[in-house]
């Protein structure tokens, strides 16, 4: 694919598109959208999406636009192979479109599964959660621990003689220091115990997801900027009331969306490079997704706190096992024996980028183990995406259309990586047709201050594999 053949343009649809909602409201984007507005979760879209949302998620109106553009509807089957916390799948269900997802992070896969299971009685869930809340209050009260920051208690201190519960030592090692303070940690573990002991059955998943949301939004000390870090330290904070409020949001949403519970959705905990092991041949009509970008973001860190508390990742071995199923996009996810880079060894642009990264590393005197891996990660990332595209061909129906939300990167010693263009080249070499590369928004590179493009790569699968796998 020649780069000049790609048409870069602002998405006209997002300038005029009025997204449909289930409640008869609209979320119109201004005629000339800002970067923030096009990527924002609109108020009319908060139902279900807001139960728990990955900090790097893309907006539901983007899914609606491409679902409409690709002509998806009843009888279609939509795939998100990097489904994260379920933006594509939730929106597909709202639109009455059957969908399937793949996610290698067990916490994110759990969140997607809960957010797409609407066969839950909202009144029973609310009643069950209130019983859990009462039991948690009783247990904390028995221990002499308060769970309130009302003015009446300002200046009061928690009892010092009680032995506070902590996460197991191997699990705590996975977290940033001071991710959560001792009293919120103890109270959160007590709440999770009460959820387990309540025999909540099918309601337990909703209640646990509400805990995951509160860990990030209310209980913990994390802040989210370009990277995950420690923000204001909260020595103590209420646990029960924010959790009950999160469950209440779920029950209110379930009251509206219950009629769509029969729309099919299944989510697999698996590697996106192995889709053909999960689905029948020629069973997918379309793909709408956002894979990781080649940068130094360890995406597992974004969900590490919730993963630890809910028991999805308990030690370094389990974390390593999780990362092996991810496309290699950062140096902390590279392992001996990785060989996806061999799939792009014939791509001149990718190899030129790798050489430039290594040249700059040497000239700048960068010698750490991670810095020595920068050039290899760039190759492993695109090789992993090549493996994904190649494997995906078996499950796509002829004529299937695909939308990949991707972004330019300059994380590796300020060497520019045009992710969308390079993925387009790889896809075309594997038999896909590149229909377009559309500008979604721009963002400022942290390292350089440059404006980077975030784009949507549009592909079509015609059912014909090429004779050569990689361009020379």
C-alpha positions in Angstrom: 0.0 0.0 0.0 1.4 3.4 -0.9 1.1 5.9 1.9 0.0 8.6 -0.6 -3.0 6.4 -1.4 -4.4 6.9 2.2 -6.8 9.7 2.5 -6.5 11.5 5.8 -9.6 13.5 6.6 -11.6 14.6 9.6 -14.5 12.3 10.2 -17.5 14.3 8.7 -19.8 11.9 10.5 -18.7 13.1 14.0 -19.3 16.7 13.0 -23.0 16.1 12.2 -23.9 12.8 13.6 -26.6 12.6 16.3 -26.1 9.3 18.1 -29.3 7.2 18.8 -30.0 6.3 22.4 -32.4 4.0 24.1 -34.0 6.8 26.0 -35.1 9.1 23.2 -32.3 11.7 24.0 -29.5 12.9 21.7 -25.9 13.7 22.2 -25.1 15.9 19.2 -21.5 16.8 18.7 -20.8 20.4 17.9 -20.3 21.3 14.2 -16.5 21.6 14.8 -15.7 19.2 17.5 -12.7 19.6 19.8 -10.4 16.7 20.6 -12.1 16.4 24.0 -15.6 16.3 22.7 -15.1 13.6 20.0 -13.5 11.3 22.6 -15.9 12.1 25.5 -18.5 9.7 27.0 -21.7 11.7 26.3 -24.3 12.0 29.1 -26.8 10.0 27.0 -24.3 7.2 26.7 -23.6 6.6 30.4 -26.0 3.7 30.8 -24.0 0.5 31.3 -20.8 2.0 29.9 -20.3 3.9 33.1 -20.5 0.7 35.3 -16.8 0.4 34.9 -14.7 1.9 32.2 -11.1 1.5 31.2 -9.4 4.9 31.4 -8.2 4.6 27.8 -11.6 3.6 26.3 -12.8 5.1 23.1 -16.4 6.6 23.0 -19.6 4.7 22.2 -20.6 7.1 19.5 -17.6 6.0 17.4 -19.0 2.4 17.6 -22.5 3.6 16.5 -21.1 5.5 13.6 -19.2 2.5 12.1 -21.9 0.0 12.9 -24.3 2.2 10.8 -21.7 2.8 8.1 -21.0 -0.9 7.8 -24.7 -1.7 7.6 -24.8 -3.9 10.7 -28.1 -4.9 12.2 -30.2 -7.9 13.2 -28.5 -11.0 11.8 -25.0 -9.5 11.9 -22.2 -10.7 14.1 -19.7 -8.1 15.3 -16.3 -8.9 16.7 -14.1 -6.8 19.0 -10.8 -8.8 19.4 -9.3 -6.3 21.9 -12.5 -5.7 23.7 -11.2 -4.2 27.0 -14.1 -3.2 29.2 -16.6 -3.7 26.5 -17.4 -0.4 24.8 -18.0 -2.0 21.4 -19.9 -5.0 22.8 -22.2 -2.9 25.1 -23.0 -0.5 22.2 -23.7 -3.4 19.9 -26.1 -4.9 22.4 -27.9 -1.5 22.7 -28.2 -1.5 18.9 -29.6 -5.1 18.8 -26.5 -6.5 17.1 -25.1 -9.9 18.2 -21.4 -9.6 19.1 -18.4 -11.5 20.4 -15.2 -10.3 22.1 -11.7 -11.4 22.9 -9.8 -10.0 25.9 -6.6 -11.3 27.5 -6.8 -9.3 30.7 -9.1 -11.3 33.1 -10.3 -8.2 35.0 -11.3 -6.4 31.7 -12.9 -9.6 30.4 -14.9 -9.9 33.6 -16.0 -6.3 33.3 -17.2 -6.9 29.7 -19.0 -10.0 30.7 -20.9 -8.3 33.5 -21.7 -5.2 31.4 -23.3 -7.4 28.6 -25.3 -9.7 30.9 -28.6 -7.9 31.3 -30.7 -10.8 32.4 -30.6 -9.6 36.0 -33.6 -8.5 38.0 -32.8 -4.9 39.2 -35.0 -5.0 42.3 -33.5 -8.2 43.5 -30.0 -6.9 42.9 -30.7 -3.8 44.9 -32.2 -5.8 47.8 -29.3 -8.2 47.8 -26.8 -5.4 47.8 -28.5 -3.6 50.7 -28.2 -6.9 52.8 -24.5 -7.0 52.0 -24.1 -3.4 53.0 -25.9 -4.0 56.3 -23.7 -7.1 57.0 -20.6 -5.1 56.2 -21.6 -2.2 58.5 -22.3 -4.7 61.3 -18.9 -6.4 60.9 -17.0 -3.2 60.8 -19.0 -1.9 63.8 -18.1 -5.1 65.7 -14.5 -4.3 65.1 -15.0 -0.7 66.3 -14.3 0.7 62.8 -16.4 3.5 61.4 -17.2 3.9 57.7 -18.2 7.5 57.4 -16.5 10.9 57.0 -19.6 12.9 58.1 -18.9 16.1 59.9 -20.0 14.5 63.1 -16.9 12.3 63.0 -14.3 14.9 61.8 -11.2 14.6 63.9 -12.2 11.2 65.2 -9.6 8.4 64.8 -10.0 4.8 64.0 -9.0 2.2 66.7 -5.3 1.5 66.7 -5.4 -1.8 68.5 -7.2 -3.7 65.7 -5.1 -5.7 63.3 -6.0 -4.5 59.8 -6.4 -7.0 57.0 -4.1 -6.6 54.1 -3.7 -8.2 50.7 -1.3 -11.2 50.6 2.4 -10.1 50.4 2.9 -11.6 46.9 -0.2 -9.6 45.7 0.9 -6.4 47.3 4.2 -6.6 45.4 2.2 -6.1 42.2 0.9 -2.7 43.3 2.4 0.8 43.3 3.4 1.8 46.8 0.5 3.6 48.5 -2.0 2.5 45.9 -4.5 2.3 48.7 -4.3 3.2 52.4 -4.6 0.6 55.2 -8.1 1.5 56.4 -9.8 1.6 53.0 -7.9 -1.7 52.2 -9.2 -3.4 55.3 -12.8 -2.2 54.7 -12.7 -3.2 51.0 -11.6 -6.7 51.9 -14.3 -6.9 54.5 -16.9 -5.9 51.9 -15.7 -8.5 49.4 -15.9 -11.1 52.2 -19.5 -10.2 52.8 -20.3 -10.4 49.1 -18.8 -13.9 49.0 -20.6 -15.1 52.1 -24.0 -13.7 51.1 -24.6 -16.4 48.6 -25.4 -13.6 46.1 -25.4 -16.1 43.1 -25.9 -14.2 39.8 -25.8 -10.9 41.6 -22.3 -11.4 42.9 -20.7 -10.4 39.6 -22.4 -7.1 39.5 -21.5 -6.4 43.2 -17.9 -7.3 42.6 -17.7 -5.0 39.5 -19.1 -2.2 41.6 -16.2 -2.8 44.0 -13.7 -2.6 41.1 -15.2 0.8 40.0 -15.0 2.2 43.5 -11.4 1.0 44.0 -10.4 3.4 41.2 -12.9 6.2 41.7 -13.2 6.3 45.5 -11.1 4.0 47.6 -7.6 4.1 46.2 -4.9 6.8 45.9 -4.2 6.4 42.2 -4.3 9.2 39.6 -4.4 8.7 35.9 -2.5 11.0 33.6 -0.2 9.9 30.7 0.8 7.1 33.2 -0.7 5.6 36.3 0.7 7.2 39.5 0.0 8.1 43.1 -2.2 11.1 43.8 -3.6 12.5 47.0 -3.2 10.0 49.9 -6.6 9.2 51.5 -5.8 7.8 55.0 -9.5 6.8 55.3 -12.6 7.1 53.1 -16.1 5.6 53.1 -16.4 2.3 51.4 -20.0 1.2 51.7 -21.9 4.3 50.5 -20.0 4.7 47.2 -20.4 1.0 46.5 -24.2 1.1 47.1 -24.4 4.1 44.8 -22.5 2.2 42.1 -25.0 -0.7 42.5 -27.9 1.7 42.3 -26.6 3.1 39.0 -26.6 -0.5 37.7 -30.1 -1.2 38.9 -31.4 2.0 37.3 -29.8 1.1 34.0 -31.1 -2.5 34.1 -34.6 -1.2 34.5 -34.3 0.4 31.0 -32.2 -2.1 29.1 -33.8 -5.4 30.3 -35.8 -5.9 27.1 -32.6 -6.2 25.1 -31.2 -9.0 27.3 -31.8 -11.6 24.6 -29.3 -9.9 22.2 -26.4 -12.4 22.1 -22.9 -11.5 23.3 -20.0 -13.8 24.3 -16.6 -12.8 25.6 -13.6 -15.0 25.5 -10.6 -14.8 27.8 -8.0 -15.4 25.1 -5.2 -14.0 22.9 -6.4 -11.7 20.0 -3.8 -13.4 17.8 -5.7 -16.7 18.0 -9.3 -15.8 16.9 -9.5 -18.8 14.6 -9.4 -21.1 17.6 -12.5 -19.5 19.0 -15.0 -19.0 16.2 -16.2 -21.0 13.1 -14.8 -20.1 9.7 -16.5 -17.2 8.0 -18.7 -16.4 11.0 -17.8 -12.7 11.5 -19.4 -9.8 9.6 -17.4 -6.9 11.0 -14.7 -5.8 13.4 -14.7 -2.6 15.5 -11.8 -2.4 17.9 -8.9 -0.5 19.3 -5.7 -2.5 19.8 -2.8 -1.3 22.0 -0.4 1.1 20.5 3.4 0.7 20.4 4.6 2.7 23.4 5.9 2.2 26.9 2.4 1.9 28.6 2.1 -1.3 30.5 -1.7 -1.6 30.1 -1.9 -4.1 32.9 -0.9 -1.4 35.4 -4.1 0.5 34.7 -6.2 -2.3 36.2 -3.7 -3.7 38.6 -5.4 -2.5 41.8 -8.8 -4.0 40.9 -7.2 -7.1 39.6 -5.4 -7.7 42.9 -8.5 -7.1 45.1 -10.8 -9.3 43.0 -8.2 -12.1 42.8 -7.6 -12.1 39.1 -3.9 -11.5 39.5 -2.3 -12.7 42.7 1.4 -12.9 42.1 4.1 -12.2 39.5 3.8 -15.6 37.9 0.1 -15.0 37.1 0.9 -11.5 35.9 3.6 -13.0 33.6 1.1 -15.5 32.3 -1.4 -12.8 31.5 1.2 -10.7 29.6 2.2 -13.6 27.4 -1.3 -13.5 25.8 -1.0 -9.8 24.9 0.4 -8.2 21.7 3.8 -7.0 22.7 3.4 -3.2 22.9 5.9 -2.3 25.7 9.2 -3.5 27.0 7.7 -4.9 30.2 5.8 -7.5 28.2 8.7 -9.0 26.2 9.8 -12.6 26.9 12.5 -14.9 25.8 11.2 -16.9 22.8 9.0 -14.1 21.4 9.2 -14.4 17.6 6.4 -12.2 16.2 9.1 -9.8 14.9 10.0 -12.4 12.3 6.7 -11.7 10.5 7.7 -8.2 9.6 11.3 -8.7 8.9 10.6 -7.9 5.2 8.8 -4.6 5.9 11.3 -1.9 5.0 9.6 0.9 6.9 9.3 -1.0 10.1 12.9 -2.2 10.0 14.0 1.4 9.2 12.1 2.6 12.3 13.8 -0.1 14.4 17.2 0.9 13.2 16.6 4.6 13.9 15.5 3.8 17.4 18.6 1.7 18.0 20.8 4.4 16.5 19.4 7.1 18.7 19.7 4.8 21.8 23.4 4.3 21.1 24.1 8.0 20.3 22.3 9.1 23.5 24.1 6.6 25.7 21.0 4.8 26.8 22.0 1.5 28.3 19.3 0.2 30.6 17.8 -3.2 29.9 14.4 -1.7 28.9 16.0 0.9 26.6 17.9 -1.9 24.8 14.5 -3.5 24.0 12.9 -0.4 22.4 13.8 -1.4 18.8 12.7 -5.0 19.3 9.4 -4.0 20.8 8.5 -1.9 17.7 9.1 -5.0 15.6 7.3 -7.4 18.0 4.3 -5.1 18.1 3.8 -5.0 14.3 4.6 -8.6 14.0 2.0 -9.4 16.6 -0.6 -7.4 14.7 0.5 -9.2 11.5 -0.2 -12.5 13.3 -3.6 -11.1 14.4 -4.6 -10.0 10.9 -3.4 -13.3 9.3 -5.3 -15.5 11.7 -8.4 -13.3 11.6 -8.9 -14.0 7.9 -10.2 -17.5 8.6 -13.2 -16.2 10.6 -14.2 -13.2 8.4 -16.9 -13.5 5.9 -16.1 -12.3 2.4 -16.9 -8.6 2.3 -16.4 -8.1 6.0 -15.4 -4.5 7.0 -13.1 -3.6 9.9 -12.4 -0.4 11.8 -9.2 -0.2 14.0 -8.8 2.9 16.2 -5.0 3.5 16.4 -2.6 6.3 17.2 0.7 7.6 16.1 3.5 7.2 18.7 6.8 8.8 19.5 7.5 7.1 22.8 10.8 5.4 21.7 13.4 8.1 21.9 11.2 10.5 19.9 11.2 8.3 16.7 7.8 8.8 15.0 5.8 5.7 14.4 2.8 6.1 12.1 0.8 3.2 13.5 -2.2 3.5 11.2 -0.2 3.7 8.0 2.0 0.7 9.0 -0.9 -1.5 10.0 -2.5 -0.6 6.7 0.6 -1.8 4.9 0.7 -5.1 6.8 -3.0 -5.7 6.3 -2.8 -5.1 2.6 0.2 -7.5 2.3 -2.1 -10.1 3.9 -4.9 -9.7 1.4 -7.1 -7.0 3.0 -8.2 -3.9 1.1 -7.4 -0.6 2.7 -10.4 1.6 2.2 -9.4 4.6 4.3 -7.4 6.0 7.1 -9.6 8.6 8.8 -8.5 11.2 11.3 -10.4 10.8 14.6 -8.6 13.4 16.7 -5.2 14.8 17.5 -3.4 14.7 20.8 -0.1 16.2 22.2 2.9 13.9 22.6 4.1 14.0 26.2 7.8 13.7 25.2 7.9 16.1 22.3 4.9 18.4 22.4 4.0 17.3 18.9 0.5 16.8 17.7 0.0 13.1 17.1 -2.8 11.7 15.0 -5.4 9.2 16.3 -7.0 7.5 13.4 -9.4 4.9 12.3 -8.0 2.4 9.8 -10.8 1.0 7.6 -10.2 -2.4 6.0 -12.2 -4.8 3.9 -11.7 -8.6 3.6 -12.6 -9.9 0.1 -11.7 -13.5 0.9 -8.6 -13.8 -1.2 -5.2 -14.4 0.3 -2.1 -12.9 -1.4 0.8 -14.9 -2.8 3.3 -13.0 -0.7 2.8 -12.4 3.0 5.0 -9.3 3.4 6.0 -6.4 1.2 9.6 -6.2 0.1 
